Amino acid sequence: MVSEGSNVKRILFVTHNLKGGGVQKITLDTARYHVEAGNDVSLLCLEKGIDLPVDFDCHFHTLDMKSFFISRPWLALYYCFYKLILRKLLPNSEFLWASYVYGKAFTKFLEGKPKFDAIFVNGIRSMNRLASVSQDNVVYSLHLPHALAKKPSSRYFRFLFKRLFSGKKIFCVSEFIRKDIATKARSLGVTIDKLAVIHNPCDGEKLSRLAQETVPFEDDYVVSVGRLTKQKRFDVLIKAYKIADIDKKLVILGEGHQRKELEQLIKELGLDQQVFLVGFDKNPFKWMKRSHFFILSSDFEGFVLVVNEALALQVPVVATDCGPITEILTGELLQGVVPKGDIRLLAEKIRQFDKQPIKPSDDVVKQLDFHCITQQQLAMVTKSARQ
């Protein structure tokens, strides 16, 4: 796949699936960058499910749990037991049971393959499933706050935290995520091999190229992007949009289990001709670029990549204070931030930006260059620092 050379690195990226989420998207973008840089890249999904295309030359795999269980029926029984009983009986303990099974399947997957220079296990779900993996070339990334960092320091939760985090190399995509883990680790005397903040990269030039595609929508609009889940609080956005009463349409890109609830809310508020759930689009950037401004209404986020993407396209941003947002929206861009869950204040901000949006300057995404970020990630493998 690549020419031989001492500088070529063998890199494996692990994600739970390739459905249309932020972790999956950034995994693909980073893997693609490494391929373009001449590295030998493999991509492993821990379960089936693909919405996002793998449009670059890599070794793509899905962990074949069915075949794994057929040859190991006792593990299949164990898997069913933990799924049906153990994880419900013991809160937040699923990683203990899942990692026993998935760790063995992952070890089997690696058999016969030359050693990877780096293995990046991306996201909480993947980390939980591969928590038992202890190879020195494995780096875990967290894109959302981890529940165990917020739990009380009882003997039970101390045990879980220590089992999950001890000795691991971990980078968090925001200080908002890292600080809770670091604080808990210090208070419990847990040693994490490496715990750093490495922001998600953003390729402004590529986004601008993709944004040149036409949009099948003629009216002026504001836009929001994300999976239709409770975390994203599109219900708050729709209600705020109703109160704001602006003349621009509201376009929401994404799919998820809350679609029917949101459709019902739109109908109840009489917004059938104003709010449009257009579904998942693999190229949301064309919608973002042509929008009057972008709106984020989430209750919490680990790192708001979509906000960086909007800024890279020089699109004004209104956002709820959902965690790391003030690490991204700084200076005059802070004027676009409102408290999370406050429908009336969000409505006021929508009305304000409708009249006078604050456009980001050219330098708002500096230091998020792919080369810079990927070098920081690779350095996690070679560095070993006690906190």
C-alpha positions, -999 to 999 in steps of 0.1 A, spaced: 0 0 0 29 23 7 65 23 -4 91 9 20 110 34 41 123 39 76 99 68 81 68 49 72 47 42 103 22 13 108 -8 28 125 -40 12 136 -71 32 144 -99 15 164 -134 28 167 -167 11 177 -183 16 143 -185 40 114 -220 54 119 -223 92 116 -208 104 148 -181 129 158 -156 102 170 -160 82 139 -156 112 116 -124 124 133 -111 89 132 -115 87 95 -102 122 89 -70 115 109 -65 81 93 -69 97 59 -43 123 67 -18 95 77 -24 77 44 -18 109 25 14 114 45 26 79 33 20 59 64 6 23 64 -28 26 80 -53 0 93 -88 7 105 -107 -16 129 -144 -14 138 -155 -33 169 -190 -37 155 -208 -35 122 -224 -2 110 -212 21 83 -226 55 73 -193 73 66 -174 62 35 -138 49 38 -127 68 7 -89 63 11 -65 34 7 -62 15 40 -66 -20 55 -102 -20 67 -114 -46 92 -145 -53 113 -140 -74 144 -157 -107 136 -172 -115 170 -196 -141 155 -168 -163 143 -148 -157 175 -178 -169 196 -184 -200 174 -149 -213 182 -152 -202 218 -188 -210 230 -179 -205 267 -170 -169 259 -204 -165 241 -221 -177 273 -201 -153 294 -209 -124 269 -246 -131 273 -243 -133 311 -226 -99 313 -249 -83 289 -281 -95 306 -271 -95 342 -236 -82 353 -237 -48 337 -271 -41 352 -263 -55 386 -231 -35 390 -233 1 377 -205 15 354 -188 -18 355 -194 -29 319 -158 -22 308 -147 -50 332 -168 -76 315 -167 -63 280 -129 -59 279 -124 -95 290 -142 -106 258 -132 -79 234 -96 -79 247 -92 -116 237 -108 -110 203 -85 -80 197 -55 -101 207 -66 -127 182 -70 -100 155 -34 -89 161 -20 -124 157 3 -128 127 5 -91 120 37 -71 123 37 -48 154 20 -14 149 40 17 157 9 31 173 -26 19 180 -52 46 187 -84 35 205 -108 63 199 -138 71 221 -153 59 254 -171 29 240 -139 16 223 -118 23 254 -143 4 276 -142 -26 253 -104 -27 251 -96 -16 286 -77 -48 293 -53 -42 265 -19 -33 280 5 -29 251 29 0 252 19 12 218 -18 18 226 -31 53 231 -67 59 242 -86 91 233 -116 105 251 -140 128 233 -166 131 261 -163 134 299 -160 99 315 -187 90 340 -162 75 365 -144 108 368 -176 122 384 -185 94 407 -182 95 445 -150 81 460 -166 50 475 -145 18 476 -165 4 447 -159 34 423 -123 37 434 -118 2 423 -134 8 389 -115 40 383 -82 24 391 -89 -6 369 -98 15 340 -73 43 341 -41 30 357 -10 28 335 -27 40 304 -17 65 278 -47 88 273 -53 121 255 -85 141 259 -97 164 232 -103 193 257 -91 204 291 -128 202 302 -125 164 299 -89 160 312 -92 180 344 -119 158 360 -98 127 353 -66 143 366 -83 155 397 -99 122 405 -66 103 398 -47 126 422 -72 122 449 -72 84 446 -35 80 441 -40 65 407 -10 67 383 -19 73 347 11 68 324 2 98 302 -28 122 304 -27 151 279 -49 175 260 -47 172 222 -74 191 203 -91 176 173 -75 188 140 -93 207 114 -84 210 77 -98 244 66 -87 241 30 -104 207 25 -136 220 42 -136 250 18 -133 226 -12 -162 205 0 -183 235 8 -183 244 -29 -210 218 -36 -245 232 -42 -272 229 -16 -307 217 -25 -323 245 -6 -333 279 -19 -344 299 12 -321 317 36 -314 296 67 -295 290 99 -281 255 105 -273 230 132 -255 197 128 -255 166 150 -271 132 158 -308 135 168 -302 125 205 -311 141 238 -275 153 244 -278 177 214 -310 193 227 -325 200 194 -358 204 213 -344 234 231 -332 248 197 -365 244 180 -384 260 209 -359 289 210 -362 293 172 -400 296 176 -396 324 202 -369 342 182 -393 344 152 -367 352 126 -375 351 89 -348 325 81 -355 288 81 -339 264 105 -321 234 89 -310 205 111 -286 179 97 -283 145 113 -302 113 121 -310 96 154 -336 80 176 -352 113 185 -364 121 150 -401 112 157 -401 133 189 -386 163 171 -410 159 142 -439 159 166 -425 190 184 -422 208 150 -458 200 142 -471 211 176 -453 244 173 -466 250 138 -431 251 123 -437 226 95 -427 252 69 -398 267 89 -379 238 105 -364 211 83 -348 178 95 -329 170 63 -312 139 77 -276 128 75 -254 143 49 -218 132 45 -210 167 34 -225 191 59 -200 218 51 -219 229 20 -249 236 43 -227 253 69 -209 276 45 -242 290 30 -259 294 64 -264 328 80 -249 314 112 -244 280 129 -261 270 162 -250 245 188 -276 237 215 -260 207 233 -261 200 270 -226 187 270 -197 180 245 -162 167 249 -148 187 220 -171 205 196 -154 197 163 -184 209 144 -179 244 159 -142 244 147 -154 234 113 -179 262 112 -152 287 123 -128 273 96 -155 281 71 -158 316 86 -194 310 97 -206 329 128 -215 306 157 -241 307 185 -235 280 211 -245 268 245 -219 267 272 -217 229 270 -183 222 284 -152 231 263 -169 257 241 -150 286 257 -118 269 248 -128 274 212 -149 306 212 -126 332 226 -123 370 223 -153 386 207 -166 351 196 -176 346 233 -205 369 226 -221 339 208 -222 318 240 -253 313 261 -261 291 291 -271 256 282 -308 247 284 -320 283 286 -345 286 258 -353 323 262 -316 334 262 -309 312 232 -338 328 214 -325 363 222 -290 353 209 -306 339 177 -324 371 172 -292 391 179 -271 371 154 -299 374 128 -293 411 128 -256 413 135 -237 380 133 -201 380 146 -179 365 118 -147 347 129 -113 361 117 -89 341 96 -67 329 125 -93 313 148 -83 278 139 -46 281 140 -27 254 159 -53 229 148 -33 219 117 -33 182 110 5 179 109 8 196 143 -20 175 160 -9 141 146 27 147 157 14 153 192 -7 121 190 23 100 179 45 115 206 21 99 231 35 65 222 71 74 227 67 95 258 60 81 292 54 107 319 40 102 353 15 129 363 
